[in-house]
Every structure is written in structure tokens, then in C-alpha cells.
Amino acid sequence: MIKRRDFIINSGLALGALAIAPSFAFGTMKKNVGLQLYSLREEFPKDVKGTLEKVAKAGFSEVETFGFSAEKGYFGTSVKDFHKILCDNGLKAPSGHYDFSKYIKDDSADFLKASIEAANILDSEYVVVPWLSPDLRGNGGDDYKKLAHKVNKAAELCKASGLKLAYHNHDFEFTKFGSTTGYEILLNETDKKLVDFELDLYWVVRSGNDPLKLFKENPGRFKMWHVKDMDKAKPEWNTEIGKGAIDFKSIFAQAKLSGMKHFFVEHETNYYPNPMESVKASCAYVKENLL
């Protein structure tokens, strides 16, 4: 039973937080800091268990997976064993990146079904389309409409298994086709009830677009984010969160408008001598300055 004194104290703290950041206090302050495991792509495939232990010790409580194989699980670790390692370290995997190439190319659903099964074993919420090669995404507006149709069909399979599908962007989706872009087509042509979006904030900014504008035009669509900073001297590189050119404070302040439920730190387009220390520094900055 909650004591009256504790209730008053906690209520006062909550109201104080609301006064400081009214659009933010009851949302992201309660959220966990996640890590896209691709950030540790050199270390993770060689030592799945050891890497996940380090991720938990670095301050992360959620991860987003990559590298699933129907035959080998996660780099030789079965999905069930992977789930146990997560649980043993207090980690959850609400989302995972899976290969959609065969499904997009020829409607082959075998790997998608295996991915859905893996996601359910991990107690995930999302199966994510991570990236599409140029031959799969096409080079025109009609191609993106066809892609959106395929994404909707895949999302129906996910829904039937209790999951949701999300689409993760890079910069190529923002290519202009007349008065629109590939990304706008995907947003407009996918079913809002079936398809969410994982907004990669770095790629949005690097492509010359504004995440806040996307939030205002498509409120609630961006249930997940990739949080990675852009090096001030070399925009093609990432850097630790807080050291780069992206104004994350203004972005996190609009988390509610975005619809954000999960976010994942990621270091993608660079290399550090010690990637673990790099993502650890980003985690610390997020906790100290953005939540």
C-alpha cells in the first residue's frame, strides 16, 4: 500500500517535472535507453553473451537486434538462448532489424515468418524493415507506391502474430519525385493502423530535412527513433551523442508529438578504437541531458 506521505512527495515531484517540461515529463522520462546492436558489429558476432553483458553494464536496458539467421539464430546463438541471455542481464529487445529482401523481391514469406517467430520468442513488439538495396526500392514514385503495398502486406502477417511492422529510413527515401519524396509516399501509402516508422534522426538531418517538421505533419507515426549524432567536421561520420551537430534537446522535447515509444542509440557510419566506450558515453549523455 502506498503511504499518504509518499504519494504527496511523488505527486509533487511529478508536478515539478511537468512544470519544467510539460510535453515530456510523463513520457520519455520513464523510458529506457536502448542500443542498436549494429553499433558493436565487430565485437557482437564474436561474443554474443559477453557483449550483451557489457551492454547492460554500460547502462542500457533495451536492445534492437540485427543479424538474425533462420539457421544460426544470432551468430550461432539460438533465439531461445539469446532471449535467456537478455533476461539474465535485465535487457529487453522490443525491436529487431530483419532481412526483407526476399519478401520484397518475390513475395517469399519464409524468412519473414521465421523472423516473426524469432521476434515473438524475444517478446518483441516490432519487426523492422532496416534497409533496401537500390534494385528493390526502385527509382521513381510508382516504385515507392509498390513498395508501400508490399510493406502493408508484410505488416498484415506481423499483425496476425501479434506484432507490428516498422520501416527504418536512411537518406535515399528523401529523394524528390516531382513535388513529393519516397518517404512521403511511404507515409501516405502505408496503413497507419498497421505500419509504424522508426525515424533515423541522423539520416533525416543529413538529408537536409527537419525531424520536427515530420512530427508536425505526421503526428504519432514515429514510434521508434535511432539516436546518433553527426560529426561537426565530417557529416558523413557519427559521433557520441552530445558532441555533434544535431539538436537532440529540441527533438526529445517533442517525443509525445512523434509518438515515440522506444529509441536506440546507434553508431553506424564511423569506427572508434573502442566502440563499447563510445556507446557508453552516448548512453550517459542521454540519461543526464535528454531524459
C-alpha positions as protocol buffer text, in pm:
chain_id: "A"
residue {
  index: 1
  type: MET
  ca { x: 0 y: 0 z: 0 }
}
residue {
  index: 2
  type: ILE
  ca { x: 129 y: 347 z: -89 }
}
residue {
  index: 3
  type: LYS
  ca { x: 164 y: 571 z: 217 }
}
residue {
  index: 4
  type: ARG
  ca { x: -1 y: 913 z: 202 }
}
residue {
  index: 5
  type: ARG
  ca { x: 335 y: 1085 z: 263 }
}
residue {
  index: 6
  type: ASP
  ca { x: 499 y: 900 z: -27 }
}
residue {
  index: 7
  type: PHE
  ca { x: 203 y: 982 z: -250 }
}
residue {
  index: 8
  type: ILE
  ca { x: 229 y: 1354 z: -173 }
}
residue {
  index: 9
  type: ILE
  ca { x: 606 y: 1357 z: -229 }
}
residue {
  index: 10
  type: ASN
  ca { x: 584 y: 1164 z: -556 }
}
residue {
  index: 11
  type: SER
  ca { x: 295 y: 1377 z: -680 }
}
residue {
  index: 12
  type: GLY
  ca { x: 491 y: 1691 z: -603 }
}
residue {
  index: 13
  type: LEU
  ca { x: 792 y: 1562 z: -794 }
}
residue {
  index: 14
  type: ALA
  ca { x: 578 y: 1471 z: -1091 }
}
residue {
  index: 15
  type: LEU
  ca { x: 411 y: 1812 z: -1100 }
}
residue {
  index: 16
  type: GLY
  ca { x: 750 y: 1977 z: -1076 }
}
residue {
  index: 17
  type: ALA
  ca { x: 873 y: 1777 z: -1372 }
}
residue {
  index: 18
  type: LEU
  ca { x: 560 y: 1868 z: -1565 }
}
residue {
  index: 19
  type: ALA
  ca { x: 618 y: 2236 z: -1498 }
}
residue {
  index: 20
  type: ILE
  ca { x: 970 y: 2207 z: -1637 }
}
residue {
  index: 21
  type: ALA
  ca { x: 881 y: 2006 z: -1947 }
}
residue {
  index: 22
  type: PRO
  ca { x: 503 y: 1974 z: -1993 }
}
residue {
  index: 23
  type: SER
  ca { x: 516 y: 1781 z: -2320 }
}
residue {
  index: 24
  type: PHE
  ca { x: 776 y: 1541 z: -2193 }
}
residue {
  index: 25
  type: ALA
  ca { x: 750 y: 1461 z: -1823 }
}
residue {
  index: 26
  type: PHE
  ca { x: 520 y: 1159 z: -1829 }
}
residue {
  index: 27
  type: GLY
  ca { x: 663 y: 1011 z: -2147 }
}
residue {
  index: 28
  type: THR
  ca { x: 1029 y: 975 z: -2216 }
}
residue {
  index: 29
  type: MET
  ca { x: 1137 y: 1030 z: -1853 }
}
residue {
  index: 30
  type: LYS
  ca { x: 1007 y: 679 z: -1787 }
}
residue {
  index: 31
  type: LYS
  ca { x: 1165 y: 530 z: -2094 }
}
residue {
  index: 32
  type: ASN
  ca { x: 1461 y: 301 z: -2119 }
}
residue {
  index: 33
  type: VAL
  ca { x: 1774 y: 378 z: -2318 }
}
residue {
  index: 34
  type: GLY
  ca { x: 1816 y: 129 z: -2599 }
}
residue {
  index: 35
  type: LEU
  ca { x: 2109 y: 30 z: -2818 }
}
residue {
  index: 36
  type: GLN
  ca { x: 2101 y: -88 z: -3178 }
}
residue {
  index: 37
  type: LEU
  ca { x: 2349 y: -376 z: -3156 }
}
residue {
  index: 38
  type: TYR
  ca { x: 2486 y: -296 z: -3502 }
}
residue {
  index: 39
  type: SER
  ca { x: 2687 y: -30 z: -3317 }
}
residue {
  index: 40
  type: LEU
  ca { x: 2901 y: -319 z: -3189 }
}
residue {
  index: 41
  type: ARG
  ca { x: 2914 y: -507 z: -3519 }
}
residue {
  index: 42
  type: GLU
  ca { x: 3280 y: -607 z: -3480 }
}
residue {
  index: 43
  type: GLU
  ca { x: 3250 y: -744 z: -3128 }
}
residue {
  index: 44
  type: PHE
  ca { x: 2894 y: -875 z: -3107 }
}
residue {
  index: 45
  type: PRO
  ca { x: 2914 y: -1159 z: -3366 }
}
residue {
  index: 46
  type: LYS
  ca { x: 3230 y: -1293 z: -3198 }
}
residue {
  index: 47
  type: ASP
  ca { x: 3096 y: -1292 z: -2842 }
}
residue {
  index: 48
  type: VAL
  ca { x: 2719 y: -1262 z: -2815 }
}
residue {
  index: 49
  type: LYS
  ca { x: 2692 y: -1337 z: -2443 }
}
residue {
  index: 50
  type: GLY
  ca { x: 2989 y: -1126 z: -2337 }
}
residue {
  index: 51
  type: THR
  ca { x: 2882 y: -830 z: -2548 }
}
residue {
  index: 52
  type: LEU
  ca { x: 2529 y: -828 z: -2407 }
}
residue {
  index: 53
  type: GLU
  ca { x: 2670 y: -838 z: -2055 }
}
residue {
  index: 54
  type: LYS
  ca { x: 2880 y: -531 z: -2135 }
}
residue {
  index: 55
  type: VAL
  ca { x: 2580 y: -354 z: -2291 }
}
residue {
  index: 56
  type: ALA
  ca { x: 2382 y: -396 z: -1970 }
}
residue {
  index: 57
  type: LYS
  ca { x: 2675 y: -274 z: -1759 }
}
residue {
  index: 58
  type: ALA
  ca { x: 2708 y: 30 z: -1988 }
}
residue {
  index: 59
  type: GLY
  ca { x: 2364 y: 146 z: -1873 }
}
residue {
  index: 60
  type: PHE
  ca { x: 2134 y: 21 z: -2148 }
}
residue {
  index: 61
  type: SER
  ca { x: 1813 y: -163 z: -2066 }
}
residue {
  index: 62
  type: GLU
  ca { x: 1688 y: -231 z: -2418 }
}
residue {
  index: 63
  type: VAL
  ca { x: 1849 y: -352 z: -2739 }
}
residue {
  index: 64
  type: GLU
  ca { x: 1749 y: -370 z: -3102 }
}
residue {
  index: 65
  type: THR
  ca { x: 1874 y: -682 z: -3274 }
}
residue {
  index: 66
  type: PHE
  ca { x: 2034 y: -738 z: -3614 }
}
residue {
  index: 67
  type: GLY
  ca { x: 2194 y: -1032 z: -3791 }
}
residue {
  index: 68
  type: PHE
  ca { x: 1922 y: -1294 z: -3740 }
}
residue {
  index: 69
  type: SER
  ca { x: 1958 y: -1613 z: -3942 }
}
residue {
  index: 70
  type: ALA
  ca { x: 1689 y: -1880 z: -3961 }
}
residue {
  index: 71
  type: GLU
  ca { x: 1962 y: -2144 z: -3949 }
}
residue {
  index: 72
  type: LYS
  ca { x: 2208 y: -1992 z: -3698 }
}
residue {
  index: 73
  type: GLY
  ca { x: 1993 y: -1763 z: -3487 }
}
residue {
  index: 74
  type: TYR
  ca { x: 2206 y: -1471 z: -3371 }
}
residue {
  index: 75
  type: PHE
  ca { x: 2558 y: -1550 z: -3483 }
}
residue {
  index: 76
  type: GLY
  ca { x: 2540 y: -1909 z: -3362 }
}
residue {
  index: 77
  type: THR
  ca { x: 2329 y: -1841 z: -3053 }
}
residue {
  index: 78
  type: SER
  ca { x: 1978 y: -1985 z: -3076 }
}
residue {
  index: 79
  type: VAL
  ca { x: 1688 y: -1745 z: -3035 }
}
residue {
  index: 80
  type: LYS
  ca { x: 1582 y: -1911 z: -2709 }
}
residue {
  index: 81
  type: ASP
  ca { x: 1935 y: -1891 z: -2568 }
}
residue {
  index: 82
  type: PHE
  ca { x: 1961 y: -1531 z: -2687 }
}
residue {
  index: 83
  type: HIS
  ca { x: 1640 y: -1449 z: -2502 }
}
residue {
  index: 84
  type: LYS
  ca { x: 1775 y: -1609 z: -2186 }
}
residue {
  index: 85
  type: ILE
  ca { x: 2095 y: -1404 z: -2206 }
}
residue {
  index: 86
  type: LEU
  ca { x: 1886 y: -1089 z: -2241 }
}
residue {
  index: 87
  type: CYS
  ca { x: 1675 y: -1180 z: -1939 }
}
residue {
  index: 88
  type: ASP
  ca { x: 1980 y: -1274 z: -1731 }
}
residue {
  index: 89
  type: ASN
  ca { x: 2116 y: -923 z: -1791 }
}
residue {
  index: 90
  type: GLY
  ca { x: 1792 y: -732 z: -1739 }
}
residue {
  index: 91
  type: LEU
  ca { x: 1767 y: -648 z: -2108 }
}
residue {
  index: 92
  type: LYS
  ca { x: 1465 y: -642 z: -2338 }
}
residue {
  index: 93
  type: ALA
  ca { x: 1452 y: -647 z: -2717 }
}
residue {
  index: 94
  type: PRO
  ca { x: 1137 y: -458 z: -2816 }
}
residue {
  index: 95
  type: SER
  ca { x: 1251 y: -436 z: -3178 }
}
residue {
  index: 96
  type: GLY
  ca { x: 1469 y: -613 z: -3432 }
}
residue {
  index: 97
  type: HIS
  ca { x: 1601 y: -548 z: -3782 }
}
residue {
  index: 98
  type: TYR
  ca { x: 1529 y: -836 z: -4021 }
}
residue {
  index: 99
  type: ASP
  ca { x: 1605 y: -901 z: -4386 }
}
residue {
  index: 100
  type: PHE
  ca { x: 1306 y: -821 z: -4608 }
}
residue {
  index: 101
  type: SER
  ca { x: 1483 y: -857 z: -4943 }
}
residue {
  index: 102
  type: LYS
  ca { x: 1328 y: -1189 z: -5047 }
}
residue {
  index: 103
  type: TYR
  ca { x: 983 y: -1081 z: -4944 }
}
residue {
  index: 104
  type: ILE
  ca { x: 1005 y: -750 z: -5129 }
}
residue {
  index: 105
  type: LYS
  ca { x: 1157 y: -912 z: -5437 }
}
residue {
  index: 106
  type: ASP
  ca { x: 938 y: -1218 z: -5493 }
}
residue {
  index: 107
  type: ASP
  ca { x: 681 y: -1235 z: -5208 }
}
residue {
  index: 108
  type: SER
  ca { x: 873 y: -1518 z: -5044 }
}
residue {
  index: 109
  type: ALA
  ca { x: 741 y: -1517 z: -4688 }
}
residue {
  index: 110
  type: ASP
  ca { x: 950 y: -1800 z: -4541 }
}
residue {
  index: 111
  type: PHE
  ca { x: 1221 y: -1580 z: -4388 }
}
residue {
  index: 112
  type: LEU
  ca { x: 966 y: -1321 z: -4280 }
}
residue {
  index: 113
  type: LYS
  ca { x: 772 y: -1592 z: -4097 }
}
residue {
  index: 114
  type: ALA
  ca { x: 1095 y: -1714 z: -3933 }
}
residue {
  index: 115
  type: SER
  ca { x: 1170 y: -1356 z: -3831 }
}
residue {
  index: 116
  type: ILE
  ca { x: 823 y: -1315 z: -3683 }
}
residue {
  index: 117
  type: GLU
  ca { x: 869 y: -1636 z: -3486 }
}
residue {
  index: 118
  type: ALA
  ca { x: 1206 y: -1514 z: -3355 }
}
residue {
  index: 119
  type: ALA
  ca { x: 1058 y: -1177 z: -3259 }
}
residue {
  index: 120
  type: ASN
  ca { x: 783 y: -1347 z: -3061 }
}
residue {
  index: 121
  type: ILE
  ca { x: 1031 y: -1566 z: -2876 }
}
residue {
  index: 122
  type: LEU
  ca { x: 1218 y: -1250 z: -2778 }
}
residue {
  index: 123
  type: ASP
  ca { x: 891 y: -1088 z: -2660 }
}
residue {
  index: 124
  type: SER
  ca { x: 946 y: -810 z: -2912 }
}
residue {
  index: 125
  type: GLU
  ca { x: 688 y: -560 z: -3026 }
}
residue {
  index: 126
  type: TYR
  ca { x: 832 y: -474 z: -3367 }
}
residue {
  index: 127
  type: VAL
  ca { x: 977 y: -634 z: -3677 }
}
residue {
  index: 128
  type: VAL
  ca { x: 1162 y: -365 z: -3874 }
}
residue {
  index: 129
  type: VAL
  ca { x: 1244 y: -319 z: -4242 }
}
residue {
  index: 130
  type: PRO
  ca { x: 1604 y: -196 z: -4198 }
}
residue {
  index: 131
  type: TRP
  ca { x: 1734 y: -113 z: -4546 }
}
residue {
  index: 132
  type: LEU
  ca { x: 1658 y: -185 z: -4909 }
}
residue {
  index: 133
  type: SER
  ca { x: 1910 y: -216 z: -5189 }
}
residue {
  index: 134
  type: PRO
  ca { x: 1866 y: 10 z: -5495 }
}
residue {
  index: 135
  type: ASP
  ca { x: 1723 y: -271 z: -5706 }
}
residue {
  index: 136
  type: LEU
  ca { x: 1446 y: -331 z: -5451 }
}
residue {
  index: 137
  type: ARG
  ca { x: 1343 y: 27 z: -5380 }
}
residue {
  index: 138
  type: GLY
  ca { x: 1335 y: 137 z: -5743 }
}
residue {
  index: 139
  type: ASN
  ca { x: 1391 y: 487 z: -5873 }
}
residue {
  index: 140
  type: GLY
  ca { x: 1053 y: 655 z: -5902 }
}
residue {
  index: 141
  type: GLY
  ca { x: 732 y: 743 z: -5725 }
}
residue {
  index: 142
  type: ASP
  ca { x: 543 y: 444 z: -5866 }
}
residue {
  index: 143
  type: ASP
  ca { x: 815 y: 214 z: -5733 }
}
residue {
  index: 144
  type: TYR
  ca { x: 768 y: 355 z: -5385 }
}
residue {
  index: 145
  type: LYS
  ca { x: 392 y: 302 z: -5411 }
}
residue {
  index: 146
  type: LYS
  ca { x: 456 y: -62 z: -5498 }
}
residue {
  index: 147
  type: LEU
  ca { x: 698 y: -82 z: -5206 }
}
residue {
  index: 148
  type: ALA
  ca { x: 435 y: 61 z: -4973 }
}
residue {
  index: 149
  type: HIS
  ca { x: 191 y: -206 z: -5089 }
}
residue {
  index: 150
  type: LYS
  ca { x: 447 y: -478 z: -5009 }
}
residue {
  index: 151
  type: VAL
  ca { x: 511 y: -324 z: -4667 }
}
residue {
  index: 152
  type: ASN
  ca { x: 137 y: -326 z: -4594 }
}
residue {
  index: 153
  type: LYS
  ca { x: 115 y: -695 z: -4684 }
}
residue {
  index: 154
  type: ALA
  ca { x: 411 y: -777 z: -4460 }
}
residue {
  index: 155
  type: ALA
  ca { x: 252 y: -576 z: -4180 }
}
residue {
  index: 156
  type: GLU
  ca { x: -62 y: -788 z: -4207 }
}
residue {
  index: 157
  type: LEU
  ca { x: 147 y: -1101 z: -4145 }
}
residue {
  index: 158
  type: CYS
  ca { x: 305 y: -933 z: -3845 }
}
residue {
  index: 159
  type: LYS
  ca { x: -33 y: -830 z: -3705 }
}
residue {
  index: 160
  type: ALA
  ca { x: -163 y: -1184 z: -3735 }
}
residue {
  index: 161
  type: SER
  ca { x: 117 y: -1289 z: -3499 }
}
residue {
  index: 162
  type: GLY
  ca { x: 64 y: -1008 z: -3250 }
}
residue {
  index: 163
  type: LEU
  ca { x: 347 y: -788 z: -3379 }
}
residue {
  index: 164
  type: LYS
  ca { x: 378 y: -456 z: -3558 }
}
residue {
  index: 165
  type: LEU
  ca { x: 594 y: -365 z: -3853 }
}
residue {
  index: 166
  type: ALA
  ca { x: 808 y: -53 z: -3871 }
}
residue {
  index: 167
  type: TYR
  ca { x: 1009 y: 99 z: -4154 }
}
residue {
  index: 168
  type: HIS
  ca { x: 1358 y: 237 z: -4084 }
}
residue {
  index: 169
  type: ASN
  ca { x: 1489 y: 511 z: -4313 }
}
residue {
  index: 170
  type: HIS
  ca { x: 1825 y: 620 z: -4446 }
}
residue {
  index: 171
  type: ASP
  ca { x: 1869 y: 926 z: -4669 }
}
residue {
  index: 172
  type: PHE
  ca { x: 1769 y: 786 z: -5008 }
}
residue {
  index: 173
  type: GLU
  ca { x: 1398 y: 787 z: -4916 }
}
residue {
  index: 174
  type: PHE
  ca { x: 1409 y: 1168 z: -4922 }
}
residue {
  index: 175
  type: THR
  ca { x: 1489 y: 1182 z: -5294 }
}
residue {
  index: 176
  type: LYS
  ca { x: 1243 y: 1411 z: -5470 }
}
residue {
  index: 177
  type: PHE
  ca { x: 996 y: 1276 z: -5726 }
}
residue {
  index: 178
  type: GLY
  ca { x: 822 y: 1586 z: -5855 }
}
residue {
  index: 179
  type: SER
  ca { x: 662 y: 1756 z: -5557 }
}
residue {
  index: 180
  type: THR
  ca { x: 697 y: 1461 z: -5320 }
}
residue {
  index: 181
  type: THR
  ca { x: 960 y: 1223 z: -5185 }
}
residue {
  index: 182
  type: GLY
  ca { x: 987 y: 849 z: -5146 }
}
residue {
  index: 183
  type: TYR
  ca { x: 944 y: 889 z: -4772 }
}
residue {
  index: 184
  type: GLU
  ca { x: 626 y: 1094 z: -4809 }
}
residue {
  index: 185
  type: ILE
  ca { x: 489 y: 826 z: -5039 }
}
residue {
  index: 186
  type: LEU
  ca { x: 564 y: 558 z: -4781 }
}
residue {
  index: 187
  type: LEU
  ca { x: 398 y: 763 z: -4507 }
}
residue {
  index: 188
  type: ASN
  ca { x: 89 y: 828 z: -4718 }
}
residue {
  index: 189
  type: GLU
  ca { x: 53 y: 489 z: -4886 }
}
residue {
  index: 190
  type: THR
  ca { x: 107 y: 264 z: -4583 }
}
residue {
  index: 191
  type: ASP
  ca { x: -177 y: 177 z: -4348 }
}
residue {
  index: 192
  type: LYS
  ca { x: -148 y: 386 z: -4031 }
}
residue {
  index: 193
  type: LYS
  ca { x: -308 y: 107 z: -3830 }
}
residue {
  index: 194
  type: LEU
  ca { x: -50 y: -148 z: -3948 }
}
residue {
  index: 195
  type: VAL
  ca { x: 275 y: 34 z: -4021 }
}
residue {
  index: 196
  type: ASP
  ca { x: 481 y: 250 z: -3789 }
}
residue {
  index: 197
  type: PHE
  ca { x: 810 y: 424 z: -3866 }
}
residue {
  index: 198
  type: GLU
  ca { x: 1147 y: 409 z: -3697 }
}
residue {
  index: 199
  type: LEU
  ca { x: 1288 y: 754 z: -3765 }
}
residue {
  index: 200
  type: ASP
  ca { x: 1665 y: 763 z: -3801 }
}
residue {
  index: 201
  type: LEU
  ca { x: 1729 y: 1117 z: -3684 }
}
residue {
  index: 202
  type: TYR
  ca { x: 2083 y: 1131 z: -3823 }
}
residue {
  index: 203
  type: TRP
  ca { x: 1980 y: 1038 z: -4175 }
}
residue {
  index: 204
  type: VAL
  ca { x: 1689 y: 1282 z: -4167 }
}
residue {
  index: 205
  type: VAL
  ca { x: 1916 y: 1571 z: -4071 }
}
residue {
  index: 206
  type: ARG
  ca { x: 2195 y: 1465 z: -4306 }
}
residue {
  index: 207
  type: SER
  ca { x: 1948 y: 1456 z: -4597 }
}
residue {
  index: 208
  type: GLY
  ca { x: 1861 y: 1819 z: -4525 }
}
residue {
  index: 209
  type: ASN
  ca { x: 1525 y: 1756 z: -4360 }
}
residue {
  index: 210
  type: ASP
  ca { x: 1380 y: 1852 z: -4023 }
}
residue {
  index: 211
  type: PRO
  ca { x: 1256 y: 1583 z: -3778 }
}
residue {
  index: 212
  type: LEU
  ca { x: 1029 y: 1837 z: -3605 }
}
residue {
  index: 213
  type: LYS
  ca { x: 857 y: 1916 z: -3933 }
}
residue {
  index: 214
  type: LEU
  ca { x: 797 y: 1545 z: -3988 }
}
residue {
  index: 215
  type: PHE
  ca { x: 646 y: 1516 z: -3640 }
}
residue {
  index: 216
  type: LYS
  ca { x: 406 y: 1805 z: -3706 }
}
residue {
  index: 217
  type: GLU
  ca { x: 299 y: 1671 z: -4044 }
}
residue {
  index: 218
  type: ASN
  ca { x: 267 y: 1309 z: -3929 }
}
residue {
  index: 219
  type: PRO
  ca { x: 191 y: 1310 z: -3557 }
}
residue {
  index: 220
  type: GLY
  ca { x: 214 y: 974 z: -3386 }
}
residue {
  index: 221
  type: ARG
  ca { x: 370 y: 785 z: -3678 }
}
residue {
  index: 222
  type: PHE
  ca { x: 726 y: 765 z: -3544 }
}
residue {
  index: 223
  type: LYS
  ca { x: 703 y: 513 z: -3264 }
}
residue {
  index: 224
  type: MET
  ca { x: 1078 y: 450 z: -3257 }
}
residue {
  index: 225
  type: TRP
  ca { x: 1391 y: 654 z: -3318 }
}
residue {
  index: 226
  type: HIS
  ca { x: 1755 y: 592 z: -3397 }
}
residue {
  index: 227
  type: VAL
  ca { x: 1956 y: 843 z: -3199 }
}
residue {
  index: 228
  type: LYS
  ca { x: 2301 y: 909 z: -3341 }
}
residue {
  index: 229
  type: ASP
  ca { x: 2487 y: 1235 z: -3371 }
}
residue {
  index: 230
  type: MET
  ca { x: 2654 y: 1391 z: -3674 }
}
residue {
  index: 231
  type: ASP
  ca { x: 3020 y: 1485 z: -3654 }
}
residue {
  index: 232
  type: LYS
  ca { x: 3062 y: 1861 z: -3691 }
}
residue {
  index: 233
  type: ALA
  ca { x: 3370 y: 1837 z: -3913 }
}
residue {
  index: 234
  type: LYS
  ca { x: 3272 y: 1526 z: -4111 }
}
residue {
  index: 235
  type: PRO
  ca { x: 2894 y: 1499 z: -4156 }
}
residue {
  index: 236
  type: GLU
  ca { x: 2938 y: 1155 z: -4310 }
}
residue {
  index: 237
  type: TRP
  ca { x: 3056 y: 1033 z: -3969 }
}
residue {
  index: 238
  type: ASN
  ca { x: 2869 y: 975 z: -3646 }
}
residue {
  index: 239
  type: THR
  ca { x: 2999 y: 1084 z: -3310 }
}
residue {
  index: 240
  type: GLU
  ca { x: 2892 y: 1039 z: -2948 }
}
residue {
  index: 241
  type: ILE
  ca { x: 2555 y: 1190 z: -2864 }
}
residue {
  index: 242
  type: GLY
  ca { x: 2602 y: 1547 z: -2749 }
}
residue {
  index: 243
  type: LYS
  ca { x: 2930 y: 1606 z: -2932 }
}
residue {
  index: 244
  type: GLY
  ca { x: 2785 y: 1656 z: -3277 }
}
residue {
  index: 245
  type: ALA
  ca { x: 2568 y: 1895 z: -3475 }
}
residue {
  index: 246
  type: ILE
  ca { x: 2218 y: 1762 z: -3401 }
}
residue {
  index: 247
  type: ASP
  ca { x: 1998 y: 1947 z: -3150 }
}
residue {
  index: 248
  type: PHE
  ca { x: 1860 y: 1647 z: -2963 }
}
residue {
  index: 249
  type: LYS
  ca { x: 1710 y: 1852 z: -2681 }
}
residue {
  index: 250
  type: SER
  ca { x: 1456 y: 2015 z: -2912 }
}
residue {
  index: 251
  type: ILE
  ca { x: 1380 y: 1676 z: -3071 }
}
residue {
  index: 252
  type: PHE
  ca { x: 1332 y: 1491 z: -2741 }
}
residue {
  index: 253
  type: ALA
  ca { x: 1107 y: 1774 z: -2621 }
}
residue {
  index: 254
  type: GLN
  ca { x: 861 y: 1670 z: -2895 }
}
residue {
  index: 255
  type: ALA
  ca { x: 867 y: 1297 z: -2818 }
}
residue {
  index: 256
  type: LYS
  ca { x: 495 y: 1295 z: -2743 }
}
residue {
  index: 257
  type: LEU
  ca { x: 408 y: 1455 z: -3077 }
}
residue {
  index: 258
  type: SER
  ca { x: 625 y: 1198 z: -3252 }
}
residue {
  index: 259
  type: GLY
  ca { x: 453 y: 910 z: -3075 }
}
residue {
  index: 260
  type: MET
  ca { x: 791 y: 774 z: -2968 }
}
residue {
  index: 261
  type: LYS
  ca { x: 780 y: 461 z: -2750 }
}
residue {
  index: 262
  type: HIS
  ca { x: 1139 y: 336 z: -2785 }
}
residue {
  index: 263
  type: PHE
  ca { x: 1466 y: 485 z: -2900 }
}
residue {
  index: 264
  type: PHE
  ca { x: 1801 y: 326 z: -2974 }
}
residue {
  index: 265
  type: VAL
  ca { x: 2145 y: 481 z: -2965 }
}
residue {
  index: 266
  type: GLU
  ca { x: 2338 y: 379 z: -3275 }
}
residue {
  index: 267
  type: HIS
  ca { x: 2686 y: 443 z: -3414 }
}
residue {
  index: 268
  type: GLU
  ca { x: 2677 y: 344 z: -3778 }
}
residue {
  index: 269
  type: THR
  ca { x: 2892 y: 543 z: -4018 }
}
residue {
  index: 270
  type: ASN
  ca { x: 3217 y: 559 z: -3828 }
}
residue {
  index: 271
  type: TYR
  ca { x: 3467 y: 350 z: -3638 }
}
residue {
  index: 272
  type: TYR
  ca { x: 3609 y: 405 z: -3294 }
}
residue {
  index: 273
  type: PRO
  ca { x: 3902 y: 215 z: -3142 }
}
residue {
  index: 274
  type: ASN
  ca { x: 3667 y: 126 z: -2856 }
}
residue {
  index: 275
  type: PRO
  ca { x: 3305 y: 119 z: -2978 }
}
residue {
  index: 276
  type: MET
  ca { x: 3177 y: 0 z: -2639 }
}
residue {
  index: 277
  type: GLU
  ca { x: 3321 y: 303 z: -2461 }
}
residue {
  index: 278
  type: SER
  ca { x: 3173 y: 523 z: -2733 }
}
residue {
  index: 279
  type: VAL
  ca { x: 2817 y: 394 z: -2693 }
}
residue {
  index: 280
  type: LYS
  ca { x: 2858 y: 402 z: -2315 }
}
residue {
  index: 281
  type: ALA
  ca { x: 2940 y: 772 z: -2336 }
}
residue {
  index: 282
  type: SER
  ca { x: 2633 y: 830 z: -2553 }
}
residue {
  index: 283
  type: CYS
  ca { x: 2414 y: 643 z: -2305 }
}
residue {
  index: 284
  type: ALA
  ca { x: 2541 y: 856 z: -2019 }
}
residue {
  index: 285
  type: TYR
  ca { x: 2476 y: 1178 z: -2209 }
}
residue {
  index: 286
  type: VAL
  ca { x: 2122 y: 1077 z: -2295 }
}
residue {
  index: 287
  type: LYS
  ca { x: 2042 y: 994 z: -1933 }
}
residue {
  index: 288
  type: GLU
  ca { x: 2200 y: 1310 z: -1795 }
}
residue {
  index: 289
  type: ASN
  ca { x: 2078 y: 1561 z: -2055 }
}
residue {
  index: 290
  type: LEU
  ca { x: 1782 y: 1432 z: -2254 }
}
residue {
  index: 291
  type: LEU
  ca { x: 1560 y: 1231 z: -2018 }
}
